């Protein structure tokens, strides 16, 4: 049985992270920025799982960190969507550049 070299998933994770970082920095829509942040976290998870599969002594640590990142991402999505919904109701838009203050 052949194994995949470590450089393949690390390259995939790095390319995905770079493309999504560019997308997050150039978008103006809050939902698109939120989606880009989620994809960035998934790129990090690819790297964590790749290291966990390669390094046998740290196999559990990489997978536990990936689960922790997914948990934090779920909490971040819930909070960000709540803020976006409040913004959409108050301002009738979700354009990041038009938002000056997030206060009640």
C-alpha positions, 0 to 999 in steps of 0.5 A, spaced: 500 500 500 502 506 497 502 512 502 501 520 499 507 524 501 506 529 506 507 535 501 501 534 497 496 535 502 500 541 505 501 544 498 493 543 497 492 547 504 497 552 503 494 554 496 487 553 499 489 558 504 492 563 500 486 563 495 481 564 500 485 569 504 485 573 497 478 572 497 477 574 504 481 581 503 477 583 496 470 581 498 465 587 500 459 582 502 459 580 509 457 573 508 462 572 502 467 574 508 464 569 513 465 563 507 472 565 506 474 565 513 470 558 514 474 555 508 481 558 511 479 554 517 478 548 513 485 549 510 488 549 516 484 542 518 487 539 512 494 541 514 493 538 521 490 532 519 496 531 514 501 531 520 496 527 524 497 521 519 504 522 518 507 523 525 504 517 528 506 519 535 502 525 534 496 522 531 491 524 536 493 531 537 492 533 530 485 530 530 483 533 536 486 540 534 482 539 528 476 538 532 477 544 536 478 548 530 471 545 527 468 547 534 470 554 534 468 555 527 461 553 529 461 558 534 464 563 530 459 562 524 453 562 529 455 569 532 457 572 525 450 570 522 447 573 528 451 580 527 449 580 520 442 579 521 442 584 526 446 589 521 441 587 515 435 588 519 437 595 521 441 598 515 438 593 510 445 592 507 451 587 509 456 591 505 462 591 510 465 598 507 458 602 509 458 599 516 461 604 521 459 603 528 456 596 530 452 599 536 445 599 539 
